[in-house]
Amino acid sequence: MFGKTNCIVINKDGNSIVFKGKRIKNVYKIKFSELVDEKVICLISVNDKKWVWHRRLGHANWRLISKLTKLQLVKGLPNIDYHSDALCRACQKGKIVKSSFKTKDIVSTTRPLELLHIDLFRPVNTASLYGSKYGLVIVDDYSRWTLVKFLRSKDNAYDVFSNFCTQIQSEKEMKILKVRSDHGGEFENEPFEAFCEKHGIIHEFSSPRTPQKNGVVEKKNRTLQEMARTMIHENNLAKHFWAEAVNTTCCVQNRIYIRPILEKTTYELFKERRPNISYFHQFGCSCYILNNKHYLKKFDAKAQRGIFLGYSERSKAYIVYNSETLCV
């Protein structure tokens, strides 16, 4: 109870006075030395020492503070149990991050085309040889078989994907059950949903701003781009060859990557036979093309220099860029 000249501290029961204080200007002062005989204990502030030191050390994590105490690496730090289950609000506001997703130790699907992961990687500043700026990446969940379709604009995603579904289901004689994508406008639209409903395909979405939920295709995007970037820079090729580099990367990865747990290559799981890679060549290497298109005179060159760009999907042939005619 505060008055004009003094203050009184009373027990909760209201029957006894603990001590009195005098007002000096605008501050109430109490001399605790005068209360020694009365055995009065005053808790000036209820605060745990470990929280005080947590703040003094700049909100360092508890493991670090505990280690400093245990190993006696500093002087002046009290020997207190620095483990706490309580949350520090300041730490949550300043340090909070997304929780990491645990690696799955099981295969969720039982056959190819049971679940497809799809994603569109961001536009490339430099258009490809055929004017493409986007890449639609499709990954089969069971085998991790990957296919990349190159697009001039996002609007073409529906047409390309619908044609792919018709073709792959006919080839494998299996039905696509589920498709998983993010909430991008190229996937979350009326034509796409109508196509899925018509063919009995369940369209699943990952949570907003959580690419980990669509992690299979996100990781594949990264590995495709990293390998393609490496091959382009190794041979100092022009950036407009990026689509050919990604396509070659996809072809190689399908044949050499081993599916975890199943211990088989992606190609064997999807095609049901072991891949043959004896015909592989180094991307971007120099090669020579026999000139059998035009009539040659006696001493004309019989070959033209080219750059190896990969493997054809539709025929047993190589893709080569002719450095003299500037065409593929």
KAZI-V682447 format. One record per residue. N is the residue number from 0. RES is the residue in three letters. SS is DSSP state (2 for helix, 1 for strand, 0 for the rest). OMEGA is omega as a letter, one per 40 degrees, with the letter a starting at -180 (NA if undefined). Layout:
# KAZI-V682447
N,RES,SS,OMEGA + N,RES,SS,OMEGA
This chain:
# KAZI-V682447
0,MET,0,a + 1,PHE,1,i + 2,GLY,0,a + 3,LYS,0,a + 4,THR,0,a + 5,ASN,1,i + 6,CYS,1,a + 7,ILE,1,i + 8,VAL,1,a + 9,ILE,1,i + 10,ASN,0,a + 11,LYS,0,a + 12,ASP,0,i + 13,GLY,0,a + 14,ASN,0,a + 15,SER,0,i + 16,ILE,1,i + 17,VAL,1,i + 18,PHE,1,i + 19,LYS,1,i + 20,GLY,1,a + 21,LYS,1,i + 22,ARG,1,i + 23,ILE,1,a + 24,LYS,0,a + 25,ASN,0,a + 26,VAL,1,i + 27,TYR,1,a + 28,LYS,1,i + 29,ILE,0,i + 30,LYS,0,a + 31,PHE,2,i + 32,SER,2,a + 33,GLU,2,a + 34,LEU,2,a + 35,VAL,0,a + 36,ASP,0,a + 37,GLU,0,i + 38,LYS,0,i + 39,VAL,0,i + 40,ILE,0,i + 41,CYS,0,i + 42,LEU,0,a + 43,ILE,0,i + 44,SER,0,i + 45,VAL,0,a + 46,ASN,0,i + 47,ASP,0,a + 48,LYS,2,a + 49,LYS,2,i + 50,TRP,2,i + 51,VAL,2,a + 52,TRP,2,i + 53,HIS,2,i + 54,ARG,2,a + 55,ARG,2,a + 56,LEU,0,i + 57,GLY,0,i + 58,HIS,0,i + 59,ALA,0,a + 60,ASN,0,a + 61,TRP,2,a + 62,ARG,2,a + 63,LEU,2,a + 64,ILE,2,i + 65,SER,2,i + 66,LYS,2,i + 67,LEU,2,a + 68,THR,2,a + 69,LYS,2,a + 70,LEU,0,i + 71,GLN,0,a + 72,LEU,0,i + 73,VAL,0,i + 74,LYS,0,i + 75,GLY,0,i + 76,LEU,0,a + 77,PRO,0,i + 78,ASN,0,a + 79,ILE,0,i + 80,ASP,0,a + 81,TYR,0,i + 82,HIS,0,a + 83,SER,0,i + 84,ASP,0,a + 85,ALA,0,i + 86,LEU,0,i + 87,CYS,0,a + 88,ARG,2,a + 89,ALA,2,i + 90,CYS,2,i + 91,GLN,2,a + 92,LYS,2,a + 93,GLY,2,a + 94,LYS,2,a + 95,ILE,0,i + 96,VAL,0,i + 97,LYS,0,i + 98,SER,0,i + 99,SER,0,i + 100,PHE,0,a + 101,LYS,0,i + 102,THR,0,i + 103,LYS,0,i + 104,ASP,0,i + 105,ILE,0,i + 106,VAL,0,a + 107,SER,0,a + 108,THR,0,a + 109,THR,0,a + 110,ARG,0,i + 111,PRO,0,i + 112,LEU,0,i + 113,GLU,0,i + 114,LEU,1,i + 115,LEU,1,i + 116,HIS,1,a + 117,ILE,1,i + 118,ASP,1,i + 119,LEU,1,i + 120,PHE,1,a + 121,ARG,0,a + 122,PRO,0,i + 123,VAL,0,a + 124,ASN,0,a + 125,THR,0,i + 126,ALA,0,i + 127,SER,0,i + 128,LEU,0,a + 129,TYR,0,i + 130,GLY,0,a + 131,SER,0,i + 132,LYS,0,a + 133,TYR,1,i + 134,GLY,1,i + 135,LEU,1,a + 136,VAL,1,a + 137,ILE,1,a + 138,VAL,1,i + 139,ASP,1,a + 140,ASP,0,a + 141,TYR,0,a + 142,SER,0,a + 143,ARG,0,i + 144,TRP,0,a + 145,THR,1,i + 146,LEU,1,i + 147,VAL,1,i + 148,LYS,1,a + 149,PHE,1,a + 150,LEU,1,i + 151,ARG,0,i + 152,SER,0,a + 153,LYS,2,a + 154,ASP,2,a + 155,ASN,2,a + 156,ALA,2,a + 157,TYR,2,a + 158,ASP,2,a + 159,VAL,2,a + 160,PHE,2,a + 161,SER,2,i + 162,ASN,2,i + 163,PHE,2,a + 164,CYS,2,i + 165,THR,2,a + 166,GLN,2,a + 167,ILE,2,i + 168,GLN,2,i + 169,SER,2,a + 170,GLU,2,a + 171,LYS,2,a + 172,GLU,0,i + 173,MET,0,a + 174,LYS,0,i + 175,ILE,0,a + 176,LEU,0,a + 177,LYS,1,i + 178,VAL,1,i + 179,ARG,1,a + 180,SER,1,i + 181,ASP,0,a + 182,HIS,0,i + 183,GLY,0,a + 184,GLY,0,i + 185,GLU,0,i + 186,PHE,0,a + 187,GLU,0,i + 188,ASN,0,a + 189,GLU,2,i + 190,PRO,2,a + 191,PHE,2,i + 192,GLU,2,i + 193,ALA,2,i + 194,PHE,2,i + 195,CYS,2,i + 196,GLU,2,a + 197,LYS,2,a + 198,HIS,0,i + 199,GLY,0,i + 200,ILE,0,i + 201,ILE,1,a + 202,HIS,1,i + 203,GLU,1,i + 204,PHE,1,i + 205,SER,0,a + 206,SER,0,i + 207,PRO,0,i + 208,ARG,0,i + 209,THR,0,a + 210,PRO,2,i + 211,GLN,2,i + 212,LYS,2,i + 213,ASN,2,a + 214,GLY,2,a + 215,VAL,2,a + 216,VAL,2,i + 217,GLU,2,i + 218,LYS,2,i + 219,LYS,2,i + 220,ASN,2,a + 221,ARG,2,a + 222,THR,2,i + 223,LEU,2,a + 224,GLN,2,a + 225,GLU,2,a + 226,MET,2,i + 227,ALA,2,i + 228,ARG,2,i + 229,THR,2,a + 230,MET,2,i + 231,ILE,2,a + 232,HIS,2,i + 233,GLU,2,a + 234,ASN,0,i + 235,ASN,0,i + 236,LEU,0,i + 237,ALA,0,a + 238,LYS,2,a + 239,HIS,2,i + 240,PHE,2,a + 241,TRP,2,a + 242,ALA,2,i + 243,GLU,2,i + 244,ALA,2,i + 245,VAL,2,a + 246,ASN,2,i + 247,THR,2,i + 248,THR,2,i + 249,CYS,2,i + 250,CYS,2,a + 251,VAL,2,a + 252,GLN,2,i + 253,ASN,2,a + 254,ARG,2,a + 255,ILE,2,a + 256,TYR,0,a + 257,ILE,1,i + 258,ARG,1,i + 259,PRO,0,i + 260,ILE,0,a + 261,LEU,0,i + 262,GLU,0,i + 263,LYS,1,i + 264,THR,1,i + 265,THR,2,a + 266,TYR,2,a + 267,GLU,2,i + 268,LEU,2,a + 269,PHE,2,a + 270,LYS,2,i + 271,GLU,0,i + 272,ARG,0,a + 273,ARG,0,a + 274,PRO,0,i + 275,ASN,0,a + 276,ILE,0,a + 277,SER,0,a + 278,TYR,0,a + 279,PHE,0,i + 280,HIS,0,a + 281,GLN,0,i + 282,PHE,0,i + 283,GLY,0,a + 284,CYS,0,i + 285,SER,1,i + 286,CYS,1,a + 287,TYR,1,a + 288,ILE,1,i + 289,LEU,1,a + 290,ASN,0,i + 291,ASN,0,i + 292,LYS,0,a + 293,HIS,0,i + 294,TYR,0,a + 295,LEU,0,i + 296,LYS,0,a + 297,LYS,0,a + 298,PHE,0,i + 299,ASP,0,i + 300,ALA,0,a + 301,LYS,0,a + 302,ALA,1,i + 303,GLN,1,a + 304,ARG,1,i + 305,GLY,1,i + 306,ILE,1,a + 307,PHE,1,a + 308,LEU,1,i + 309,GLY,1,a + 310,TYR,1,a + 311,SER,0,i + 312,GLU,0,a + 313,ARG,0,i + 314,SER,0,i + 315,LYS,0,a + 316,ALA,0,i + 317,TYR,1,i + 318,ILE,1,a + 319,VAL,1,i + 320,TYR,1,a + 321,ASN,1,a + 322,SER,0,a + 323,GLU,0,i + 324,THR,0,i + 325,LEU,0,i + 326,CYS,1,i + 327,VAL,0,NA
